[in-house]
Each structure stands twice: as C-alpha cells, then as structure tokens.
Amino acid sequence: MRKDLKKLLCLLTAVILLSGVLTPLASATNTYNYQVRTDIDYDLNVRPYPNTNYASIGTIARGTKIYVSETAKDRTNRNWGKITFNGGTAWVCIDYCTKITEQTDPKPVIPDELKVDWTIIDVSQFQVPDKINWSMLKAAGVKGVIIRIGGRGYSGRRAMYADKQFMAHYNNAKAAGMFIGTYFFSYALTKSEALEEAQFVIKTLKDNNCKLSLPVFIDIEDCYTGSYIDTQHRQAGTAACDTVVNTFCDTVKQAGYYPGIYCNLDYTRTVLSPSVFVGRAAWIAQWSKTCTYKGELHMWQYTDSFRVNGYNGPLDASHCYVNFPKLISERKTESKDAPIIEPEKGDYFGEHPGSEWRVTKAATCNESGERVRECTDTDCGITLVTEMIQPSFGSHKRSAVFISVVDKDLKAGDKITEAQKNYLHEPDEKASTGYLTYEEVYKSSGGVKITYCKTCNTILTSSYSYGNGCTHPSVKVSKTAATCTKAGIETDICKSCSKTAALRYVSPVSYTEKLVSDTASCKADGTKTYKCSVCGITIRTEFSEQTDHDFSVITKTGRPVVFNGTVSVTVRCRNCANYTVQTAYFGTDGTHCEPNVTDARSALRMSVKLDEPTPIQKLSLDVDMDGSISVKDARYILRMSVKLDTPKDIYESFK
C-alpha cells in the first residue's frame, strides 16, 4: 500500500473474513450484541429499510444472535437495528430482540483442501517495473502479487487516479506465471463515490482483458499527507464507512470478481463494523512477529521490509492462508460482462435515481444548514430533496467563566464583540484598582459573569450582581420558548430585589417532520413539503413526480355504422381540462380489430365480477349497448370469434 503512510504507522493491520455464502469458508461475526427473543410468535422479519411499510425480504429465526451496527427510530417510535443480511445491509426491529454482550473467538474453519501458506507481495507505481525480475521472485518462492490499480485523492476535487504502472506490473507478473490480484486505494466517503471506484476497477480490468486469480480489494485506511494524517473516514463515522465497503464489494462481486477488504486493526475496532467482513476476502497487515487479530485470518501482511532475489529494495510481503486461485476457479467467478449496477430501490424519486447527500450549507452552532440530493443522470441533475440541517447547538465550545465590571449589561443570547472581550477578566484575577480580585469587585460594586461560545461568540450564560448586597436568595423563572431553529432564553428574576439575577441560553427543540402538502399534478411535477409539526417551519422539500391523468369521465362515444372492432371515446381528465380521444380495440394487446376467444373470456369474467372493467372496456365489450357487460355480451363475442355470426349482423340487430 502507500509507502509513506506505512512508514509512519508501523502497526497497520487488515482482516480477511470469508463467508460460506460466497465460498466454502464459513466465518462468524466476532461480536454479537442482540439476540432475537424466543417468546415472540413468529421469526423476526428483515426489511430493506427501518420501517414496516417496506416488505419483508426474509426472516431470522427466534433465538438467533445477531450483530447490530447502527440503530434508528421510525416515526412510530419503533427501534430498528442495521445488520448484514445475504451479503448486503438490512434492518430488523430490535424491540423483538434482547440486548446482549458476548465476545466470541471463532476458530479458523478453512477447509483442508484450501489451506496453504504462500508468500504474496503487493506493488504499485512506486516499484519501477524495469527493476523487478519476476522470474527470480517466483524462483525465490513468491507465489503471487496484489497490484494497485488506482486510488482517490483525499482533498480538493477528490478525483480518482489510475496507477501508471498497473498494466506493466500485470503483464510482467502474468508472463512469469504469478497469481495476480488487485487493490484500489479508496478514499470514498459516500456510496456514490464507492460505486464510482468499483466501476473504475471493473472497467479497467474488462477493457484490458485482465484475468485475476486473487481477489479485488478495497484498501480503506488513513491517508498520510506528508505533514499530517487525514482521518476523514473516522470523522464520517462507522455507518458511512460500512456503506462504502459494502457498495464497493457488492459491485465487484456482481461483476464476477472476488471481493475483499484491506484495513488496519484499529479500523476493525473503531471505524468498520464486524459485519462488513462477512462474505468477503480481505487482508490483515501487522508488521510484527505474530498477528494478534482474534478473528479468522486468511492473509497477513507481516512486513514492509521483505528482501528477496529479483528486486533490489524492500517490499510488502504477506502470508496467504487460502488457495484463492482454486477457490475462484471452482466458483467460476469471472464473468464476461459487468452488469449494470442500479441504485437501491429506495434511492429513486419517481424515475430519478438519487445521489448521496451533498451539504450546500454547513450547520453552525447558531445557524441551520442545508443539504440536497440530486438526480445522478448526466442529462438531468435536478434537485430531488432539499433538507434543513438543524443548528448543531451541542457543538458550542463553552469558555471559562469571565467577569466584566464595565459592560454590565451583557446577556445570554447576544454576540460578544472583540472589543467587549477586552473588558473580561478571570474571577481570581487582581483588579487594577487595588488588591481585590474581580470576584470581590463583582460582589461589592456590581458586574456580570458570563460564559460564551468560543466558536460563534454567543453568550451562553450571564448572572448579575448590583452591589446592593442582595444575593438573590430565591428567583422566579421567565422563559422565552425555544423553537426548532432559534434558541430560547431562561431568565431568573430575584424575588427580593426584582432584578435579573441570571440568564441562560436554551437549545432549540428537535423538529417533528410532517407532510403538509404535495403539489404534484397531472400537468407538472411538484414537490412534497414537510413542515415541523411544532413550529411550522419548512424542513424538507422532496421532488414529487407528475401524476397520471384520470381519464375516467366519458363525454362522447361513437360506434362505426359498419363494425370494425373499435369504439372511439372522448374522455376528460377529472383533475384538469385535458381532453383526449381514445380508441378501444378488441384484444388485450390492441393489435387486432376482430373479436377472439380471449375477448369473450374477458367479457365473461367481467360479467360475473371476477374482473373490474375500465370505462373503455365497458364500451368495447358491451355489444348490445345496454350499459353493462353481461353473459349475453360474452356469448355474442364468442360467436363472432368462431365465425358463427359476423360483427355486422350482430350490431345491425341492435339498431
């Protein structure tokens, strides 16, 4: 992997866990934190999203222990847990589970026929191809190589890049008969970025007809910039990083490649959920004499200073404990064409595929922010959702307590200026007028004590002394209520002297989302508007797809004098003034004008209420024009279909 990073972090580790779902290797998640209750009536439903409005995609048996990586509440206050299910992510209602704490130490379950101990190296453009003698490496016992195929920048445009020497390394290693795999140095923070990276890998491999006998790995780790370690993965959080890994691995798997994960030991403990390793090959790098990872171990990168005939310099080296070429060959995982990877169903807004969230205005201590989701189609790009980000009042950085005996009217909720800060003093600081501290001056002559946010300069608390000897022994509290976007103020009024004793800044309340309007119509697209049910502010607008016309009002009907199998009808939309002329044909596919047995069957089913006819069907199948579809109509159509009667004869009998 990145040499400069590895020089700094000498205790990198990575994990490979393989699942029986993908291979014969069985791997258990090494931490369970919930167990499905045994006293419930049915097995626990698994759903794609945390809401019972979504259909079940499977069940988990009562008594089963599961690992929940994330929890959430729905609008009915149910508690949900995010799990790994059938190689992807899903949700279960953990109200039907018992929380447990259980550590397991699974023993390796690699089948004997797949057990090996091979030396594998990994290289990138930092190893010059002309200086590597692959035949000598192979003769020295190196069985294979993992080659970097590309990566992503950690800042700026965060653009992806190709490894300049990937194909040179690939061709030379292939000519020497090496086993070959690849890795992508990922700095994806969102699902869309991870999908972009996986598709880059797939396209590069397909375009160059590269055949792999080792897995395709996502390398997810901190990025060493040369001056500091960038830790955006940690800042993004476990849920976001799990999504990145799951998206990358699922995508390369669907394309026919064996997916894998590379990360250090700290990432397995603090960044990624154990569940993401289930069903994937992966790597562990711990540069020491032993590997202390407690889970199932399949590859272990044990050094970055491997010396071997064939290269004049240090190399990364790993023990490989699984015969991946045999595994991949038996599973025939390489397919000819990569499938199109569609977004999850829940990511669509009408026909528009939605992007990940993009923050257009960051929330601060005091001001709300905004984020959007946009259509990912190149020719569209419309904004599908705009959502308010509540002010992050919890991020106020409270200062120490200061006293001012000059600006005595400072109060909570106001912004303190830099000029006013010049008159702030610590309580135990000696006043310039003598030997008294400012605390003593505050009590004897009056003043104000405050704390403020060091980020936004908002005064958070203020308390007052008026030099009149009153210690405000009891107070009555007056409140200015907080809203969803504005803080409130609590004021203490002294019952003895009737003066303001103290003020406190009160954080806003959480909003409660409620759909209040949906402006989409049969004329145009619209938006769903969600407002806070507490204060009425708009907190979310969501694209709403244009509705269909309701052409159920029949205004004019015309039947030809000479029957030709059609009925022309003028209809009007119930919701707008749109008119149209529709022509009903016999036959469900609209390709023929003469009645057939299928038409007779449809009429018969409708006559006995097994099917409900549309307004057009009511006309086209009502042969005797008595206003309803009857068994008699079905009989007429059947006779016409087998040529016992002609349409002209039957229709002329009703003139």
Salt bridges, closest charged atoms under 4 A:
ASP4 OD1 - ARG2 NE 3.72
ASP39 OD1 - ARG37 NE 2.98
ASP43 OD1 - ARG62 NE 3.23
GLU70 OE1 - LYS82 NZ 3.74
ASP74 OD2 - ARG78 NH1 3.71
GLU102 OE1 - LYS65 NZ 2.66
ASP112 OD1 - LYS115 NZ 3.41
ASP117 OD1 - HIS319 ND1 2.98
ASP163 OD2 - ARG148 NE 2.66
GLU193 OE1 - ARG158 NH2 3.07
GLU196 OE1 - ARG152 NH2 2.84
GLU197 OE2 - ARG152 NE 2.65
ASP207 OD2 - LYS203 NZ 2.62
ASP222 OD2 - ARG234 NH2 2.91
ASP250 OD1 - ARG280 NH2 2.85
ASP266 OD2 - ARG234 NH1 2.63
GLU296 OE1 - HIS298 NE2 2.80
ASP304 OD2 - LYS7 NZ 3.73
ASP316 OD1 - LYS3 NZ 3.06
ASP316 OD2 - LYS6 NZ 3.12
GLU330 OE2 - LYS326 NZ 2.85
GLU344 OE2 - LYS191 NZ 3.29
ASP347 OD2 - LYS191 NZ 3.13
ASP347 OD1 - ARG373 NH2 3.21
GLU367 OE1 - LYS361 NZ 3.85
GLU374 OE2 - ARG358 NH2 2.57
GLU387 OE1 - ARG371 NH2 2.71
GLU387 OE2 - ARG540 NH1 2.62
ASP414 OD2 - LYS411 NZ 3.00
GLU418 OE2 - LYS421 NZ 3.25
GLU429 OE2 - HIS425 ND1 3.24
GLU439 OE2 - LYS443 NZ 3.93
GLU439 OE2 - LYS449 NZ 3.08
GLU490 OE2 - LYS479 NZ 3.81
GLU490 OE1 - ARG504 NH2 3.24
ASP492 OD2 - ARG504 NH1 2.74
GLU513 OE2 - ARG75 NH2 2.40
GLU542 OE1 - ARG540 NH2 3.01
ASP550 OD2 - ARG574 NE 3.85
ASP589 OD1 - HIS592 ND1 3.83
GLU594 OE1 - LYS643 NZ 2.99
ASP599 OD2 - HIS592 NE2 3.46
ASP611 OD2 - ARG605 NE 2.71
ASP645 OD2 - ARG639 NE 2.46
